[in-house]
Amino acid sequence: MLGSISKGEVDIVIPTIRNLDFLEMWRPFFEAYHLIIMQDGDPSNVIKVPEGFDYDLYNRNDINRILGPKAHCISFKDGSCRCFGFLVSKKKYIFTIDDDCFVAKDPSGKEINALQKHIENLQTPSTPYFFNTLYDPYREGTDFVRGYPFSLREGVPTAVSHGLWLNVPDYDAPTQLVKPLERNTRYVDAVMTIPKGTLFPMCAMNLAFNRELIGPAMYFGLMGEGQPIGRYDDMWAGWCMKVVSDHLGFGVKTGLPYLWHNKASNPFVNLKKEYKGLFWQEELIPFFQSVSLPKDCTTAQKCYIELSKQVKARLGKIDEYFNKLADAMVTWIEAWEELNPSGA
């Protein structure tokens, strides 16, 4: 059945610095599945997880123990630590969610099973080469419109499902400052494929992906403590992932499912983290728009190594940080291959 998944096919990855009481609301949807909890911050703090959940909890000590000298590629005191969960998972699908996100309701008042909808997205093809004006043609009740080439109707495998949020929008600090009370109340019942060659701002608080297809490219970079930038971890991963997906012939969907985002982070704190990124993104986007990967890059790992070379060659002149980031990208792939020797 479409959207159905066994416990052995999915891991739910959650980065956190606090007790996970929010899981009580998700219990009907998450309790049957395995959780990977990434404890950020002080490893001596005790994180409480509600009874009844099957989980593994990792902290900085575990990262150092498992990765040894490669541990420096995993950020500290930043949500990007979640990518360590991607690294140690052995499941086909990953769903990652933040601890300030709750179950949303659709316009009829029914609670939304975000995990199930993400898996439906990942189990149906994408259409990155030609836009269908009725959005996702594989959803029940719709199809390809007149004029859609029959040769493209088979679609391509879907690598990523990007969900959205009701209530607090995912805004940058300047927008938060000028619109402190703005809330998203629009529920749009649509899923669409992001076209080939088009980048997008990926948000990690409601995100699922096929680990077997794109896992090695889902690296969230060097962020947080000791780094000159924060809050661009999912942006970086999204830009890299989209370039790699386009090259390998995979699709990315965005839209449903929604969840309820409850907490507005402090815009002044966010501005300090984002400050350099607000300038750098104006050069990063043209870089990713112009990246070309050679034909012999036939796996996500090979694509990512090639991308790291181009990051160093073309972005290193912007700031030394990008040379460090390029090196960390290589270390990430080395760690991936060490923990996943079969390439899974």
Secondary structure by P-SEA (a helix, b strand, c coil): cccccccccbbbbbbbccccccccccccccccbbbbbbbcccccbbbbbccccccccccaaaaaaaaccccccccccccccaaaaaaaccccbbbbbcccccccccccccccaaaaaaaaaaaccccccccccccccccccccccccccccccccccccbbbbbccccccccaaaaaacccccccccccccccccccccccccccccccccccccccccccccccccccccaaaaaaaaaaaaaaaaabbbbbcccbbbbbcccccaaaaaaaaaaaaaaaaaaaaaaaacccccccccaaaaaaaaaaaaaaccccccaaaaaaaaaaaaaaaaaaaaccccc
